[in-house]
């Protein structure tokens, strides 16, 4: 199918014969059979295909820098409401778990030793999270719950790595109903989630972005995909059950391990920040998982 061109209104060209997609409000389910060890074996095989850009020692060096008293390191929820601090470099410490929950726990434990806290965002379309079965439902693996709880017990915030476009386009789930059910499940195991940050999914190639799901981003529109029309941007963060989205947090400096520079340069760039700066620092466990060092 030819990708439609984007119109000036922000909506997308829709074929005359296309109909609204039928979205299920009952896609969320829980699997209690899959074992944690088996799930981690499958995850390990998958992530072994992707050598990390940096070493775990590089990460420990980054944490050593962040432990300096000149920094005030906060999870997203606290960063969102924190006033400017003229005496410190404020850092929103964001971890997009993506496909590597085991390294995420390793990171979280290392941060705990240095009294650092951050936010860890769980991706609902990731291999470790669950699986869509023949009945069309997304079965969340309950064997992962203890891992999520361990992140919270180490002092970190847990959030959702929003991939609602995938949930809607590929799983045919009503995004609002799915998100409500997911947050309800987290609460049932003792985790109260208030924040999210949007995932860069393969649907980006269609010039779509998961931030478009929220009305605050002003990108309300529709998209025809494989003969069906999907709508986005009609509901707010609050409608979905969130208080904040990471890309909307006030920051005048943004650093990330998916930029062109290597991990050690993040430290150098942090050192250039001045008291009063608000820094968004994004890391992905997958890019720091290996033992081999990347260099300086």
C-alpha positions as CSV (number, residue, x, y, z in Angstrom):
1,X,0.0,0.0,0.0
2,X,1.3,3.4,-0.9
3,X,1.9,5.6,2.1
4,X,-0.6,8.6,1.9
5,X,0.9,12.1,2.0
6,X,0.5,14.3,5.0
7,X,-2.0,17.1,4.6
8,X,-1.5,20.5,6.1
9,X,-4.3,19.9,8.7
10,X,-2.2,17.1,10.2
11,X,-4.6,14.4,9.1
12,X,-3.8,12.0,6.4
13,X,-5.4,11.3,3.0
14,X,-8.1,8.6,3.3
15,X,-9.4,6.4,0.5
16,X,-13.1,6.7,-0.3
17,X,-13.6,3.0,0.4
18,X,-11.7,2.8,3.7
19,X,-13.7,2.2,6.9
20,X,-12.9,2.8,10.5
21,X,-10.9,0.0,12.1
22,X,-12.9,-2.2,14.5
23,X,-10.9,-2.0,17.8
24,X,-11.3,-4.4,20.7
25,X,-12.0,-3.0,24.2
26,X,-11.1,-6.4,25.7
27,X,-7.6,-7.3,24.5
28,X,-5.8,-7.2,27.8
29,X,-5.2,-10.6,29.5
30,X,-2.8,-12.1,31.9
31,X,-0.7,-15.2,31.5
32,X,0.3,-17.1,34.7
33,X,1.9,-20.1,32.9
34,X,5.1,-18.7,31.3
35,X,8.1,-19.0,33.7
36,X,10.5,-16.2,34.3
37,X,13.6,-18.3,33.5
38,X,12.2,-19.4,30.2
39,X,11.1,-15.8,29.3
40,X,14.6,-14.5,30.1
41,X,16.2,-17.2,27.9
42,X,14.1,-16.0,25.0
43,X,14.9,-12.4,25.8
44,X,18.6,-13.2,26.1
45,X,18.7,-14.8,22.6
46,X,17.0,-11.8,21.1
47,X,19.2,-9.1,22.6
48,X,22.4,-11.1,21.9
49,X,21.9,-10.0,18.3
50,X,22.5,-6.4,19.2
51,X,26.0,-5.6,20.6
52,X,25.9,-2.6,23.0
53,X,27.4,0.7,22.0
54,X,29.0,1.1,25.4
55,X,30.1,-1.1,28.2
56,X,28.5,-1.5,31.6
57,X,31.7,0.0,33.1
58,X,31.0,3.1,30.9
59,X,27.6,3.2,32.6
60,X,29.2,3.0,36.1
61,X,31.5,5.9,35.1
62,X,28.4,7.9,34.1
63,X,26.8,7.2,37.5
64,X,30.0,8.3,39.2
65,X,29.6,11.6,37.4
66,X,25.9,11.9,38.4
67,X,26.7,11.2,42.0
68,X,28.6,14.5,42.2
69,X,26.8,17.0,44.5
70,X,26.5,19.5,41.7
71,X,23.7,17.4,40.2
72,X,20.2,16.9,41.4
73,X,19.0,13.7,39.8
74,X,15.2,13.0,39.8
75,X,12.7,10.6,38.3
76,X,10.2,12.1,35.9
77,X,7.3,12.6,38.2
78,X,9.4,14.7,40.6
79,X,11.3,16.5,37.8
80,X,7.9,17.5,36.2
81,X,6.8,19.4,39.3
82,X,10.3,20.7,40.5
83,X,11.0,24.4,40.2
84,X,14.2,25.6,38.6
85,X,17.2,25.1,40.9
86,X,19.8,27.8,40.5
87,X,22.3,25.9,42.7
88,X,22.2,22.5,40.9
89,X,22.2,20.9,37.5
90,X,18.8,19.2,37.5
91,X,18.7,15.9,35.7
92,X,15.6,13.9,34.6
93,X,17.0,10.4,34.6
94,X,15.0,8.5,32.0
95,X,15.5,4.8,31.2
96,X,13.6,3.3,28.3
97,X,13.8,-0.4,29.1
98,X,12.8,-1.4,25.5
99,X,14.0,-5.0,25.2
100,X,16.5,-5.5,28.0
101,X,14.9,-5.8,31.5
102,X,17.8,-7.7,33.0
103,X,20.3,-4.9,32.4
104,X,17.7,-2.5,33.6
105,X,17.7,-4.2,37.0
106,X,21.5,-4.2,37.0
107,X,21.5,-0.4,36.3
108,X,18.9,0.2,39.0
109,X,20.9,-1.6,41.6
110,X,24.0,0.3,40.7
111,X,22.1,3.6,41.0
112,X,20.8,2.6,44.4
113,X,24.3,2.2,45.8
114,X,24.9,5.8,44.9
115,X,21.6,7.1,46.1
116,X,20.5,7.9,42.6
117,X,16.9,7.6,41.4
118,X,15.4,7.6,38.0
119,X,12.4,6.5,35.9
120,X,12.1,3.1,34.2
121,X,9.6,2.8,31.4
122,X,8.1,-0.6,30.5
123,X,7.4,-1.3,26.8
124,X,4.0,-3.2,26.3
125,X,5.0,-4.4,22.8
126,X,8.3,-5.9,24.0
127,X,9.1,-9.6,23.9
128,X,9.5,-9.8,27.7
129,X,6.2,-8.1,28.3
130,X,3.8,-10.6,26.8
131,X,2.4,-12.2,23.6
132,X,-0.6,-11.8,21.3
133,X,-2.3,-15.2,21.1
134,X,-4.7,-16.7,18.5
135,X,-7.7,-15.3,20.4
136,X,-6.4,-11.8,19.6
137,X,-5.6,-10.9,23.1
138,X,-2.3,-9.6,24.4
139,X,-1.3,-11.8,27.3
140,X,0.9,-10.0,29.8
141,X,3.4,-12.3,31.5
142,X,2.8,-12.2,35.3
143,X,6.2,-13.8,35.8
144,X,7.7,-10.4,35.2
145,X,5.9,-8.6,38.0
146,X,8.6,-9.3,40.6
147,X,11.2,-7.7,38.3
148,X,9.0,-4.6,38.0
149,X,8.5,-4.5,41.7
150,X,12.2,-4.8,42.3
151,X,12.8,-1.6,40.4
152,X,10.3,0.2,42.6
153,X,11.9,-1.4,45.7
154,X,15.3,0.1,44.7
155,X,13.7,3.6,44.8
156,X,12.9,4.2,41.2
157,X,9.7,5.3,39.4
158,X,8.0,2.9,37.0
159,X,6.3,4.3,34.0
160,X,4.8,3.2,30.6
161,X,6.9,3.3,27.4
162,X,3.9,4.4,25.3
163,X,3.5,2.3,22.1
164,X,-0.2,2.8,21.7
165,X,0.1,3.1,17.9
166,X,1.4,-0.4,17.8
167,X,-1.3,-1.5,20.2
168,X,-3.9,0.0,17.9
169,X,-2.5,-0.6,14.4
170,X,-1.1,-4.1,14.9
171,X,-3.1,-5.5,17.8
172,X,-6.4,-3.8,16.9
173,X,-7.0,-2.7,20.5
174,X,-8.9,0.3,21.6
175,X,-6.0,2.4,23.0
176,X,-8.0,4.1,25.7
177,X,-9.4,0.8,27.0
178,X,-6.1,-0.9,26.8
179,X,-4.3,1.8,28.7
180,X,-6.9,1.9,31.5
181,X,-6.7,-1.8,31.9
182,X,-2.9,-1.9,32.0
183,X,-2.7,0.8,34.6
184,X,-5.3,-1.0,36.6
185,X,-3.2,-4.1,36.5
186,X,-0.1,-2.3,37.7
187,X,-2.2,-0.9,40.6
188,X,-3.4,-4.4,41.5
189,X,0.3,-5.5,42.1
190,X,1.1,-2.5,44.1
191,X,2.6,-0.1,41.4
192,X,1.0,3.3,40.9
193,X,2.0,4.6,37.5
194,X,1.4,8.3,36.7
195,X,3.9,8.9,33.8
196,X,4.8,7.7,30.4
197,X,7.2,8.5,27.6
198,X,6.6,7.7,23.9
199,X,8.5,4.8,22.1
200,X,10.0,5.3,18.7
201,X,8.2,2.4,17.0
202,X,8.6,1.0,13.4
203,X,5.5,3.1,12.6
204,X,7.7,6.1,12.6
205,X,8.5,5.2,9.0
206,X,4.9,6.2,8.2
207,X,5.6,9.6,9.6
208,X,3.6,8.7,12.7
209,X,4.8,9.1,16.2
210,X,3.4,7.8,19.5
211,X,3.3,11.3,20.9
212,X,0.4,11.9,18.4
213,X,-1.8,9.8,20.6
214,X,-2.1,12.6,23.2
215,X,-4.1,15.7,22.4
216,X,-1.5,17.9,24.2
217,X,0.8,17.4,21.2
218,X,-1.8,18.9,18.8
219,X,-1.5,16.3,16.1
220,X,-5.1,14.9,16.0
221,X,-5.7,13.1,12.8
222,X,-6.5,9.8,11.0
223,X,-4.4,7.3,9.0
224,X,-5.4,4.7,6.5
225,X,-3.4,1.5,7.0
226,X,-4.1,-1.7,5.0
227,X,-7.6,-0.5,4.2
228,X,-8.6,0.6,7.7
229,X,-8.8,4.0,9.2
230,X,-7.2,4.7,12.6
231,X,-7.8,7.8,14.6
232,X,-5.4,9.4,17.1
233,X,-4.9,12.5,19.2
234,X,-8.5,12.9,20.4
235,X,-7.8,12.1,24.1
236,X,-5.6,13.8,26.6
237,X,-2.9,12.4,28.9
238,X,-5.3,12.6,31.8
239,X,-8.0,10.7,29.8
240,X,-5.5,7.9,29.4
241,X,-4.6,8.0,33.1
242,X,-1.3,9.9,33.0
243,X,0.0,13.0,34.7
244,X,3.0,13.6,32.5
245,X,4.7,12.6,29.3
246,X,8.5,12.7,29.3
247,X,8.9,14.7,26.1
248,X,6.7,17.5,27.5
249,X,8.9,18.0,30.6
250,X,10.8,21.3,30.7
251,X,14.5,20.8,29.8
252,X,17.0,23.1,28.1
253,X,19.6,20.3,27.6
254,X,18.8,16.9,26.1
255,X,21.3,14.1,26.2
256,X,20.9,10.5,24.9
257,X,22.8,7.3,24.3
258,X,21.2,7.0,20.8
259,X,22.9,10.2,19.6
260,X,26.0,10.1,17.4
261,X,28.4,10.5,20.3
262,X,29.6,7.5,22.5
263,X,28.7,7.0,26.1
264,X,31.8,8.6,27.6
265,X,30.9,11.9,25.8
266,X,27.6,12.0,27.8
267,X,29.8,12.6,30.9
268,X,31.7,15.3,29.1
269,X,28.5,17.0,28.1
270,X,27.1,16.8,31.6
271,X,30.2,18.5,32.9
272,X,29.6,21.4,30.5
273,X,26.1,22.0,32.1
274,X,25.8,24.8,34.6
275,X,23.7,25.2,37.8
276,X,20.2,26.1,36.8
277,X,20.2,23.9,33.7
278,X,17.4,21.3,33.4
279,X,18.7,18.2,31.7
280,X,16.8,15.3,30.1
281,X,19.1,12.3,30.2
282,X,17.9,9.2,28.2
283,X,19.6,5.8,28.4
284,X,18.6,2.4,27.1
285,X,19.8,-0.7,28.9
286,X,20.5,-2.4,25.6
287,X,23.3,0.1,24.8
288,X,25.3,-0.6,28.0
289,X,24.8,-4.3,28.6
290,X,28.1,-5.7,27.4
291,X,31.4,-6.0,29.4
292,X,33.7,-4.8,26.7
293,X,34.5,-1.1,27.1
294,X,33.9,1.3,24.2
295,X,36.9,3.5,24.8
296,X,37.7,6.7,26.8
